[in-house]
Amino acid sequence: MNGERNGKGKEYHCNHIIKYEGEYIKGKRNGIGKEYYDEILEFEGEYLDGKKWNGKKYDNRCKLICELKYGNGKII
């Protein structure tokens, strides 16, 4: 085994706050996941090769600000 993450997992900030939870393939974020900033949901959706691909991005008050489709964003 090469030590790369595969399947579901979580990443944490140094103070044990979840930064990302979701799916990995060959160590990169791939599939469905959620990204957080200081315990606030920032993005939820699909990742492809470590990049946000399809999903919704939120501001620090959980207000929808952008929708991504195929890696391109559309501001709401």
C-alpha positions, 0 to 999 in steps of 0.5 A, spaced: 500 500 500 502 506 498 499 510 503 494 514 499 487 515 501 482 511 498 474 511 500 471 516 505 475 520 510 476 526 513 481 532 514 482 536 520 485 543 522 491 543 527 485 544 532 481 538 531 476 542 527 473 538 521 476 541 514 473 536 509 469 530 509 468 526 503 471 521 498 478 520 496 481 516 490 489 515 490 489 521 495 485 526 492 478 529 493 474 525 488 467 524 489 462 527 494 464 531 499 463 537 504 469 543 506 468 547 512 472 553 514 472 554 522 466 549 522 462 553 517 460 549 511 463 553 505 462 548 499 458 541 498 458 537 492 463 533 487 470 534 487 474 531 481 482 530 482 482 534 488 478 540 485 471 543 486 467 540 480 459 541 481 456 543 487 454 549 492 459 555 495 456 558 501 459 565 505 460 565 512 453 566 514 451 559 510 448 564 504 449 560 497 453 565 493 455 560 487 454 554 484 459 550 480 458 546 474 463 542 471 468 546 475 466 553 472 462 558 477 456 562 477 455 567 482 448 567 485 
